[in-house]
Amino acid sequence: MKSFIVLALFVAAAVAAPAAPLSPDAAAEVVEYENDNIGIGGYHYRVRTSNGIAAEEDAQLADVGSEDEGIAVRGSFSYVAPDGVSYLVEYVADKNGFRPSGKHLPQNA
């Protein structure tokens, strides 16, 4: 019985505890959105949010009709980190893999 009362007190305390504050990013809204040219041959999109996140990507079918046929993608994304620093990552993704680049990323020798 004593353990039941202790358990009930812990449950009551957990229920009564205030919820953790939401991240400022939880209230972010899309302020720009573009999405076109979606189809078999490729696509394009661009999005920007009120908290400083942005992303853009273009893709097209590459090496059509060959054994290496696939999608070749070029894009970027950027965001503001909690310390206030802005980061930009540009990338290419194709038959040679995903290759990101950014001033803050390690460089291949």
Stockholm file with secondary structure:
# STOCKHOLM 1.0

chainA/1-109         MKSFIVLALFVAAAVAAPAAPLSPDAAAEVVEYENDNIGIGGYHYRVRTSNGIAAEEDAQLADVGSEDEGIAVRGSFSYVAPDGVSYLVEYVADKNGFRPSGKHLPQNA
#=GR chainA/1-109 SS CHHHHHHHHHHHHHHHSCCCCCCGGGGCCEEEEEEEEEETTEEEEEEEETTSCEEEEEEEEESTTSTTCEEEEEEEEEEECTTSCEEEEEEEEETTEEEEECTTSCCCC
#=GC SS_cons         CHHHHHHHHHHHHHHHSCCCCCCGGGGCCEEEEEEEEEETTEEEEEEEETTSCEEEEEEEEESTTSTTCEEEEEEEEEEECTTSCEEEEEEEEETTEEEEECTTSCCCC
//
